[in-house]
Each structure stands twice: as C-alpha cells, then as structure tokens.
C-alpha cells in the first residue's frame, strides 16, 4: 500500500512540474558563421527573420521564439 501511495505522489509531482514548464519561451540554437569569409551568407539573419514572423503571427498564449 505504501508503494502505491509513494508512486501516486511521485506521479502527481511530476505532472505538476510538467504543466508549469509550458509557459517558457522557445530557444533555438544555430551553428552559423559569425565572422570570416562566410559571415555575410549566414543563416542567422534568415532565422531571425523567421522568428520575427512567427512571433508576430503568434497568439497571446503562444510562446515566443
């Protein structure tokens, strides 16, 4: 009986933590050239542009990219 209660308590605590984590912003990492010969052709500007477009189209409850 104690194992069942302990398992239920652990499961409940895990579910409460998972529900709380949904409010954070989304962070995306990219490996791109920031200096050197290929810096002007980097995907970083394209990613920033797409993130801005996604944030502009997002609703009030959607996380920011």
PDB file with SEQRES, HELIX, SHEET and CRYST1 records, atoms N, CA, C and O in Angstrom:
SEQRES   1 A   65  UNK UNK UNK UNK UNK UNK UNK UNK UNK UNK UNK UNK UNK          
SEQRES   2 A   65  UNK UNK UNK UNK UNK UNK UNK UNK UNK UNK UNK UNK UNK          
SEQRES   3 A   65  UNK UNK UNK UNK UNK UNK UNK UNK UNK UNK UNK UNK UNK          
SEQRES   4 A   65  UNK UNK UNK UNK UNK UNK UNK UNK UNK UNK UNK UNK UNK          
SEQRES   5 A   65  UNK UNK UNK UNK UNK UNK UNK UNK UNK UNK UNK UNK UNK          
HELIX    1 AA1 UNK A    2  UNK A   20  1                                  19    
HELIX    2 AA2 UNK A   21  UNK A   23  5                                   3    
HELIX    3 AA3 UNK A   39  UNK A   41  5                                   3    
HELIX    4 AA4 UNK A   44  UNK A   57  1                                  14    
CRYST1    1.000    1.000    1.000  90.00  90.00  90.00 P 1           1          
ATOM      1  N   UNK A   1       0.819  -1.193   0.000  1.00  0.00           N  
ATOM      2  CA  UNK A   1       0.000   0.000   0.000  1.00  0.00           C  
ATOM      3  C   UNK A   1       0.862   1.255   0.000  1.00  0.00           C  
ATOM      4  O   UNK A   1       0.542   2.243  -0.662  1.00  0.00           O  
ATOM      5  N   UNK A   2       1.975   1.205   0.760  1.00  0.00           N  
ATOM      6  CA  UNK A   2       2.861   2.369   0.813  1.00  0.00           C  
ATOM      7  C   UNK A   2       3.501   2.636  -0.544  1.00  0.00           C  
ATOM      8  O   UNK A   2       3.705   3.791  -0.920  1.00  0.00           O  
ATOM      9  N   UNK A   3       3.819   1.562  -1.288  1.00  0.00           N  
ATOM     10  CA  UNK A   3       4.421   1.737  -2.608  1.00  0.00           C  
ATOM     11  C   UNK A   3       3.444   2.405  -3.565  1.00  0.00           C  
ATOM     12  O   UNK A   3       3.845   3.225  -4.391  1.00  0.00           O  
ATOM     13  N   UNK A   4       2.184   2.065  -3.460  1.00  0.00           N  
ATOM     14  CA  UNK A   4       1.174   2.674  -4.327  1.00  0.00           C  
ATOM     15  C   UNK A   4       1.028   4.155  -4.008  1.00  0.00           C  
ATOM     16  O   UNK A   4       0.958   4.982  -4.917  1.00  0.00           O  
ATOM     17  N   UNK A   5       0.980   4.496  -2.724  1.00  0.00           N  
ATOM     18  CA  UNK A   5       0.867   5.906  -2.333  1.00  0.00           C  
ATOM     19  C   UNK A   5       2.101   6.698  -2.746  1.00  0.00           C  
ATOM     20  O   UNK A   5       1.989   7.834  -3.207  1.00  0.00           O  
ATOM     21  N   UNK A   6       3.283   6.098  -2.581  1.00  0.00           N  
ATOM     22  CA  UNK A   6       4.515   6.774  -2.983  1.00  0.00           C  
ATOM     23  C   UNK A   6       4.536   6.980  -4.495  1.00  0.00           C  
ATOM     24  O   UNK A   6       4.912   8.051  -4.970  1.00  0.00           O  
ATOM     25  N   UNK A   7       4.137   5.966  -5.246  1.00  0.00           N  
ATOM     26  CA  UNK A   7       4.081   6.087  -6.705  1.00  0.00           C  
ATOM     27  C   UNK A   7       3.100   7.156  -7.149  1.00  0.00           C  
ATOM     28  O   UNK A   7       3.390   7.917  -8.072  1.00  0.00           O  
ATOM     29  N   UNK A   8       1.948   7.223  -6.508  1.00  0.00           N  
ATOM     30  CA  UNK A   8       0.954   8.242  -6.840  1.00  0.00           C  
ATOM     31  C   UNK A   8       1.472   9.638  -6.518  1.00  0.00           C  
ATOM     32  O   UNK A   8       1.229  10.581  -7.271  1.00  0.00           O  
ATOM     33  N   UNK A   9       2.185   9.774  -5.402  1.00  0.00           N  
ATOM     34  CA  UNK A   9       2.738  11.079  -5.029  1.00  0.00           C  
ATOM     35  C   UNK A   9       3.805  11.525  -6.022  1.00  0.00           C  
ATOM     36  O   UNK A   9       3.837  12.692  -6.415  1.00  0.00           O  
ATOM     37  N   UNK A  10       4.673  10.611  -6.431  1.00  0.00           N  
ATOM     38  CA  UNK A  10       5.721  10.946  -7.404  1.00  0.00           C  
ATOM     39  C   UNK A  10       5.098  11.305  -8.749  1.00  0.00           C  
ATOM     40  O   UNK A  10       5.525  12.267  -9.387  1.00  0.00           O  
ATOM     41  N   UNK A  11       4.107  10.553  -9.184  1.00  0.00           N  
ATOM     42  CA  UNK A  11       3.428  10.833 -10.447  1.00  0.00           C  
ATOM     43  C   UNK A  11       2.741  12.194 -10.411  1.00  0.00           C  
ATOM     44  O   UNK A  11       2.823  12.953 -11.377  1.00  0.00           O  
ATOM     45  N   UNK A  12       2.075  12.505  -9.324  1.00  0.00           N  
ATOM     46  CA  UNK A  12       1.404  13.798  -9.186  1.00  0.00           C  
ATOM     47  C   UNK A  12       2.407  14.943  -9.210  1.00  0.00           C  
ATOM     48  O   UNK A  12       2.166  15.962  -9.857  1.00  0.00           O  
ATOM     49  N   UNK A  13       3.519  14.789  -8.516  1.00  0.00           N  
ATOM     50  CA  UNK A  13       4.548  15.834  -8.512  1.00  0.00           C  
ATOM     51  C   UNK A  13       5.121  16.028  -9.912  1.00  0.00           C  
ATOM     52  O   UNK A  13       5.365  17.161 -10.327  1.00  0.00           O  
ATOM     53  N   UNK A  14       5.334  14.955 -10.633  1.00  0.00           N  
ATOM     54  CA  UNK A  14       5.845  15.059 -11.999  1.00  0.00           C  
ATOM     55  C   UNK A  14       4.873  15.749 -12.932  1.00  0.00           C  
ATOM     56  O   UNK A  14       5.283  16.549 -13.773  1.00  0.00           O  
ATOM     57  N   UNK A  15       3.597  15.451 -12.798  1.00  0.00           N  
ATOM     58  CA  UNK A  15       2.598  16.101 -13.642  1.00  0.00           C  
ATOM     59  C   UNK A  15       2.478  17.586 -13.333  1.00  0.00           C  
ATOM     60  O   UNK A  15       2.278  18.390 -14.244  1.00  0.00           O  
ATOM     61  N   UNK A  16       2.594  17.958 -12.084  1.00  0.00           N  
ATOM     62  CA  UNK A  16       2.535  19.375 -11.718  1.00  0.00           C  
ATOM     63  C   UNK A  16       3.717  20.141 -12.289  1.00  0.00           C  
ATOM     64  O   UNK A  16       3.555  21.275 -12.741  1.00  0.00           O  
ATOM     65  N   UNK A  17       4.890  19.551 -12.277  1.00  0.00           N  
ATOM     66  CA  UNK A  17       6.076  20.203 -12.831  1.00  0.00           C  
ATOM     67  C   UNK A  17       5.963  20.339 -14.345  1.00  0.00           C  
ATOM     68  O   UNK A  17       6.346  21.370 -14.896  1.00  0.00           O  
ATOM     69  N   UNK A  18       5.450  19.330 -15.022  1.00  0.00           N  
ATOM     70  CA  UNK A  18       5.326  19.368 -16.480  1.00  0.00           C  
ATOM     71  C   UNK A  18       4.348  20.450 -16.915  1.00  0.00           C  
ATOM     72  O   UNK A  18       4.573  21.098 -17.938  1.00  0.00           O  
ATOM     73  N   UNK A  19       3.288  20.661 -16.182  1.00  0.00           N  
ATOM     74  CA  UNK A  19       2.334  21.705 -16.523  1.00  0.00           C  
ATOM     75  C   UNK A  19       2.906  23.094 -16.340  1.00  0.00           C  
ATOM     76  O   UNK A  19       2.537  24.015 -17.068  1.00  0.00           O  
ATOM     77  N   UNK A  20       3.784  23.258 -15.397  1.00  0.00           N  
ATOM     78  CA  UNK A  20       4.390  24.556 -15.135  1.00  0.00           C  
ATOM     79  C   UNK A  20       5.413  24.926 -16.204  1.00  0.00           C  
ATOM     80  O   UNK A  20       5.617  26.111 -16.467  1.00  0.00           O  
ATOM     81  N   UNK A  21       6.052  23.955 -16.819  1.00  0.00           N  
ATOM     82  CA  UNK A  21       7.116  24.222 -17.784  1.00  0.00           C  
ATOM     83  C   UNK A  21       6.586  24.736 -19.115  1.00  0.00           C  
ATOM     84  O   UNK A  21       7.388  25.175 -19.939  1.00  0.00           O  
ATOM     85  N   UNK A  22       5.308  24.708 -19.366  1.00  0.00           N  
ATOM     86  CA  UNK A  22       4.766  25.105 -20.652  1.00  0.00           C  
ATOM     87  C   UNK A  22       4.781  26.598 -20.924  1.00  0.00           C  
ATOM     88  O   UNK A  22       4.554  27.000 -22.066  1.00  0.00           O  
ATOM     89  N   UNK A  23       5.036  27.434 -19.939  1.00  0.00           N  
ATOM     90  CA  UNK A  23       4.959  28.875 -20.124  1.00  0.00           C  
ATOM     91  C   UNK A  23       6.265  29.505 -20.589  1.00  0.00           C  
ATOM     92  O   UNK A  23       6.296  30.711 -20.830  1.00  0.00           O  
ATOM     93  N   UNK A  24       7.331  28.750 -20.724  1.00  0.00           N  
ATOM     94  CA  UNK A  24       8.634  29.314 -21.081  1.00  0.00           C  
ATOM     95  C   UNK A  24       8.710  29.630 -22.571  1.00  0.00           C  
ATOM     96  O   UNK A  24       7.980  29.054 -23.378  1.00  0.00           O  
ATOM     97  N   UNK A  25       9.602  30.552 -22.924  1.00  0.00           N  
ATOM     98  CA  UNK A  25       9.863  30.870 -24.324  1.00  0.00           C  
ATOM     99  C   UNK A  25      10.635  29.732 -24.976  1.00  0.00           C  
ATOM    100  O   UNK A  25      11.317  28.964 -24.297  1.00  0.00           O  
ATOM    101  N   UNK A  26      10.525  29.632 -26.287  1.00  0.00           N  
ATOM    102  CA  UNK A  26      11.282  28.633 -27.039  1.00  0.00           C  
ATOM    103  C   UNK A  26      12.643  29.208 -27.403  1.00  0.00           C  
ATOM    104  O   UNK A  26      12.732  30.328 -27.907  1.00  0.00           O  
ATOM    105  N   UNK A  27      13.689  28.457 -27.154  1.00  0.00           N  
ATOM    106  CA  UNK A  27      15.036  28.887 -27.514  1.00  0.00           C  
ATOM    107  C   UNK A  27      15.580  27.919 -28.546  1.00  0.00           C  
ATOM    108  O   UNK A  27      15.547  26.704 -28.352  1.00  0.00           O  
ATOM    109  N   UNK A  28      16.080  28.462 -29.642  1.00  0.00           N  
ATOM    110  CA  UNK A  28      16.604  27.650 -30.735  1.00  0.00           C  
ATOM    111  C   UNK A  28      18.059  28.032 -30.949  1.00  0.00           C  
ATOM    112  O   UNK A  28      18.383  29.213 -31.074  1.00  0.00           O  
ATOM    113  N   UNK A  29      18.931  27.041 -30.992  1.00  0.00           N  
ATOM    114  CA  UNK A  29      20.356  27.289 -31.215  1.00  0.00           C  
ATOM    115  C   UNK A  29      20.750  26.957 -32.645  1.00  0.00           C  
ATOM    116  O   UNK A  29      20.263  25.986 -33.224  1.00  0.00           O  
ATOM    117  N   UNK A  30      21.632  27.768 -33.208  1.00  0.00           N  
ATOM    118  CA  UNK A  30      22.130  27.546 -34.564  1.00  0.00           C  
ATOM    119  C   UNK A  30      23.646  27.593 -34.555  1.00  0.00           C  
ATOM    120  O   UNK A  30      24.249  28.391 -33.837  1.00  0.00           O  
ATOM    121  N   UNK A  31      24.255  26.738 -35.354  1.00  0.00           N  
ATOM    122  CA  UNK A  31      25.704  26.781 -35.553  1.00  0.00           C  
ATOM    123  C   UNK A  31      25.951  27.456 -36.896  1.00  0.00           C  
ATOM    124  O   UNK A  31      25.876  26.816 -37.945  1.00  0.00           O  
ATOM    125  N   UNK A  32      26.245  28.753 -36.858  1.00  0.00           N  
ATOM    126  CA  UNK A  32      26.446  29.520 -38.092  1.00  0.00           C  
ATOM    127  C   UNK A  32      27.737  30.310 -37.995  1.00  0.00           C  
ATOM    128  O   UNK A  32      28.264  30.532 -36.905  1.00  0.00           O  
ATOM    129  N   UNK A  33      28.241  30.733 -39.147  1.00  0.00           N  
ATOM    130  CA  UNK A  33      29.454  31.544 -39.198  1.00  0.00           C  
ATOM    131  C   UNK A  33      29.117  32.976 -38.798  1.00  0.00           C  
ATOM    132  O   UNK A  33      28.286  33.620 -39.438  1.00  0.00           O  
ATOM    133  N   UNK A  34      29.754  33.473 -37.751  1.00  0.00           N  
ATOM    134  CA  UNK A  34      29.522  34.845 -37.304  1.00  0.00           C  
ATOM    135  C   UNK A  34      30.625  35.791 -37.769  1.00  0.00           C  
ATOM    136  O   UNK A  34      30.419  37.003 -37.831  1.00  0.00           O  
ATOM    137  N   UNK A  35      31.792  35.245 -38.094  1.00  0.00           N  
ATOM    138  CA  UNK A  35      32.912  36.040 -38.584  1.00  0.00           C  
ATOM    139  C   UNK A  35      33.549  35.293 -39.748  1.00  0.00           C  
ATOM    140  O   UNK A  35      33.244  34.128 -40.000  1.00  0.00           O  
ATOM    141  N   UNK A  36      34.425  35.973 -40.438  1.00  0.00           N  
ATOM    142  CA  UNK A  36      35.147  35.323 -41.524  1.00  0.00           C  
ATOM    143  C   UNK A  36      34.482  35.544 -42.871  1.00  0.00           C  
ATOM    144  O   UNK A  36      33.579  36.368 -43.018  1.00  0.00           O  
ATOM    145  N   UNK A  37      34.955  34.785 -43.845  1.00  0.00           N  
ATOM    146  CA  UNK A  37      34.520  34.976 -45.228  1.00  0.00           C  
ATOM    147  C   UNK A  37      33.049  34.631 -45.442  1.00  0.00           C  
ATOM    148  O   UNK A  37      32.406  35.218 -46.312  1.00  0.00           O  
ATOM    149  N   UNK A  38      32.504  33.695 -44.673  1.00  0.00           N  
ATOM    150  CA  UNK A  38      31.124  33.257 -44.886  1.00  0.00           C  
ATOM    151  C   UNK A  38      30.109  33.964 -43.994  1.00  0.00           C  
ATOM    152  O   UNK A  38      28.923  33.638 -44.040  1.00  0.00           O  
ATOM    153  N   UNK A  39      30.539  34.899 -43.206  1.00  0.00           N  
ATOM    154  CA  UNK A  39      29.621  35.589 -42.296  1.00  0.00           C  
ATOM    155  C   UNK A  39      28.482  36.314 -43.015  1.00  0.00           C  
ATOM    156  O   UNK A  39      27.349  36.261 -42.535  1.00  0.00           O  
ATOM    157  N   UNK A  40      28.729  36.995 -44.150  1.00  0.00           N  
ATOM    158  CA  UNK A  40      27.604  37.673 -44.817  1.00  0.00           C  
ATOM    159  C   UNK A  40      26.540  36.719 -45.356  1.00  0.00           C  
ATOM    160  O   UNK A  40      25.409  37.136 -45.608  1.00  0.00           O  
ATOM    161  N   UNK A  41      26.889  35.447 -45.536  1.00  0.00           N  
ATOM    162  CA  UNK A  41      25.960  34.475 -46.105  1.00  0.00           C  
ATOM    163  C   UNK A  41      25.368  33.557 -45.042  1.00  0.00           C  
ATOM    164  O   UNK A  41      24.866  32.478 -45.357  1.00  0.00           O  
ATOM    165  N   UNK A  42      25.426  33.974 -43.820  1.00  0.00           N  
ATOM    166  CA  UNK A  42      24.989  33.156 -42.686  1.00  0.00           C  
ATOM    167  C   UNK A  42      23.474  32.980 -42.668  1.00  0.00           C  
ATOM    168  O   UNK A  42      22.729  33.835 -43.147  1.00  0.00           O  
ATOM    169  N   UNK A  43      23.034  31.857 -42.109  1.00  0.00           N  
ATOM    170  CA  UNK A  43      21.604  31.599 -41.947  1.00  0.00           C  
ATOM    171  C   UNK A  43      21.029  32.333 -40.741  1.00  0.00           C  
ATOM    172  O   UNK A  43      19.821  32.282 -40.506  1.00  0.00           O  
ATOM    173  N   UNK A  44      21.876  33.012 -39.976  1.00  0.00           N  
ATOM    174  CA  UNK A  44      21.404  33.672 -38.756  1.00  0.00           C  
ATOM    175  C   UNK A  44      20.366  34.747 -39.067  1.00  0.00           C  
ATOM    176  O   UNK A  44      19.374  34.866 -38.348  1.00  0.00           O  
ATOM    177  N   UNK A  45      20.575  35.526 -40.114  1.00  0.00           N  
ATOM    178  CA  UNK A  45      19.609  36.576 -40.456  1.00  0.00           C  
ATOM    179  C   UNK A  45      18.282  35.977 -40.907  1.00  0.00           C  
ATOM    180  O   UNK A  45      17.217  36.499 -40.581  1.00  0.00           O  
ATOM    181  N   UNK A  46      18.348  34.886 -41.655  1.00  0.00           N  
ATOM    182  CA  UNK A  46      17.118  34.206 -42.064  1.00  0.00           C  
ATOM    183  C   UNK A  46      16.358  33.649 -40.873  1.00  0.00           C  
ATOM    184  O   UNK A  46      15.129  33.710 -40.825  1.00  0.00           O  
ATOM    185  N   UNK A  47      17.095  33.106 -39.912  1.00  0.00           N  
ATOM    186  CA  UNK A  47      16.454  32.570 -38.709  1.00  0.00           C  
ATOM    187  C   UNK A  47      15.830  33.687 -37.884  1.00  0.00           C  
ATOM    188  O   UNK A  47      14.734  33.521 -37.349  1.00  0.00           O  
ATOM    189  N   UNK A  48      16.513  34.821 -37.776  1.00  0.00           N  
ATOM    190  CA  UNK A  48      15.945  35.967 -37.039  1.00  0.00           C  
ATOM    191  C   UNK A  48      14.674  36.466 -37.722  1.00  0.00           C  
ATOM    192  O   UNK A  48      13.685  36.781 -37.060  1.00  0.00           O  
ATOM    193  N   UNK A  49      14.711  36.536 -39.050  1.00  0.00           N  
ATOM    194  CA  UNK A  49      13.538  36.986 -39.808  1.00  0.00           C  
ATOM    195  C   UNK A  49      12.359  36.039 -39.583  1.00  0.00           C  
ATOM    196  O   UNK A  49      11.232  36.486 -39.366  1.00  0.00           O  
ATOM    197  N   UNK A  50      12.616  34.747 -39.635  1.00  0.00           N  
ATOM    198  CA  UNK A  50      11.541  33.770 -39.437  1.00  0.00           C  
ATOM    199  C   UNK A  50      11.007  33.820 -38.009  1.00  0.00           C  
ATOM    200  O   UNK A  50       9.801  33.700 -37.796  1.00  0.00           O  
ATOM    201  N   UNK A  51      11.893  33.996 -37.029  1.00  0.00           N  
ATOM    202  CA  UNK A  51      11.448  34.109 -35.638  1.00  0.00           C  
ATOM    203  C   UNK A  51      10.565  35.339 -35.458  1.00  0.00           C  
ATOM    204  O   UNK A  51       9.555  35.280 -34.757  1.00  0.00           O  
ATOM    205  N   UNK A  52      10.939  36.454 -36.086  1.00  0.00           N  
ATOM    206  CA  UNK A  52      10.116  37.660 -36.004  1.00  0.00           C  
ATOM    207  C   UNK A  52       8.737  37.432 -36.625  1.00  0.00           C  
ATOM    208  O   UNK A  52       7.725  37.875 -36.082  1.00  0.00           O  
ATOM    209  N   UNK A  53       8.702  36.740 -37.766  1.00  0.00           N  
ATOM    210  CA  UNK A  53       7.424  36.458 -38.420  1.00  0.00           C  
ATOM    211  C   UNK A  53       6.557  35.540 -37.562  1.00  0.00           C  
ATOM    212  O   UNK A  53       5.348  35.747 -37.453  1.00  0.00           O  
ATOM    213  N   UNK A  54       7.174  34.522 -36.951  1.00  0.00           N  
ATOM    214  CA  UNK A  54       6.417  33.613 -36.090  1.00  0.00           C  
ATOM    215  C   UNK A  54       5.884  34.329 -34.857  1.00  0.00           C  
ATOM    216  O   UNK A  54       4.744  34.105 -34.448  1.00  0.00           O  
ATOM    217  N   UNK A  55       6.712  35.195 -34.261  1.00  0.00           N  
ATOM    218  CA  UNK A  55       6.275  35.927 -33.072  1.00  0.00           C  
ATOM    219  C   UNK A  55       5.147  36.893 -33.404  1.00  0.00           C  
ATOM    220  O   UNK A  55       4.234  37.081 -32.600  1.00  0.00           O  
ATOM    221  N   UNK A  56       5.204  37.508 -34.588  1.00  0.00           N  
ATOM    222  CA  UNK A  56       4.165  38.448 -34.982  1.00  0.00           C  
ATOM    223  C   UNK A  56       2.836  37.726 -35.219  1.00  0.00           C  
ATOM    224  O   UNK A  56       1.773  38.264 -34.908  1.00  0.00           O  
ATOM    225  N   UNK A  57       2.895  36.512 -35.765  1.00  0.00           N  
ATOM    226  CA  UNK A  57       1.680  35.753 -36.061  1.00  0.00           C  
ATOM    227  C   UNK A  57       1.159  34.962 -34.861  1.00  0.00           C  
ATOM    228  O   UNK A  57       0.054  34.422 -34.913  1.00  0.00           O  
ATOM    229  N   UNK A  58       1.933  34.887 -33.793  1.00  0.00           N  
ATOM    230  CA  UNK A  58       1.547  34.072 -32.632  1.00  0.00           C  
ATOM    231  C   UNK A  58       0.397  34.722 -31.870  1.00  0.00           C  
ATOM    232  O   UNK A  58       0.213  35.939 -31.894  1.00  0.00           O  
ATOM    233  N   UNK A  59      -0.357  33.881 -31.205  1.00  0.00           N  
ATOM    234  CA  UNK A  59      -1.450  34.361 -30.366  1.00  0.00           C  
ATOM    235  C   UNK A  59      -0.939  34.800 -29.005  1.00  0.00           C  
ATOM    236  O   UNK A  59       0.262  34.755 -28.738  1.00  0.00           O  
ATOM    237  N   UNK A  60      -1.845  35.218 -28.158  1.00  0.00           N  
ATOM    238  CA  UNK A  60      -1.474  35.726 -26.837  1.00  0.00           C  
ATOM    239  C   UNK A  60      -0.904  34.635 -25.942  1.00  0.00           C  
ATOM    240  O   UNK A  60      -0.041  34.918 -25.111  1.00  0.00           O  
ATOM    241  N   UNK A  61      -1.365  33.392 -26.090  1.00  0.00           N  
ATOM    242  CA  UNK A  61      -0.917  32.307 -25.218  1.00  0.00           C  
ATOM    243  C   UNK A  61       0.224  31.493 -25.810  1.00  0.00           C  
ATOM    244  O   UNK A  61       0.708  30.562 -25.167  1.00  0.00           O  
ATOM    245  N   UNK A  62       0.663  31.821 -27.019  1.00  0.00           N  
ATOM    246  CA  UNK A  62       1.743  31.071 -27.657  1.00  0.00           C  
ATOM    247  C   UNK A  62       3.096  31.540 -27.132  1.00  0.00           C  
ATOM    248  O   UNK A  62       3.271  32.727 -26.857  1.00  0.00           O  
ATOM    249  N   UNK A  63       4.061  30.618 -26.989  1.00  0.00           N  
ATOM    250  CA  UNK A  63       5.398  31.029 -26.536  1.00  0.00           C  
ATOM    251  C   UNK A  63       6.129  31.797 -27.626  1.00  0.00           C  
ATOM    252  O   UNK A  63       5.898  31.568 -28.814  1.00  0.00           O  
ATOM    253  N   UNK A  64       6.998  32.694 -27.231  1.00  0.00           N  
ATOM    254  CA  UNK A  64       7.801  33.464 -28.180  1.00  0.00           C  
ATOM    255  C   UNK A  64       9.000  32.638 -28.606  1.00  0.00           C  
ATOM    256  O   UNK A  64       9.548  31.868 -27.817  1.00  0.00           O  
ATOM    257  N   UNK A  65       9.406  32.803 -29.861  1.00  0.00           N  
ATOM    258  CA  UNK A  65      10.569  32.086 -30.394  1.00  0.00           C  
ATOM    259  C   UNK A  65      11.768  33.000 -30.297  1.00  0.00           C  
ATOM    260  O   UNK A  65      12.870  32.616 -30.686  1.00  0.00           O  
TER     261      UNK A  65                                                      
END                                                                             
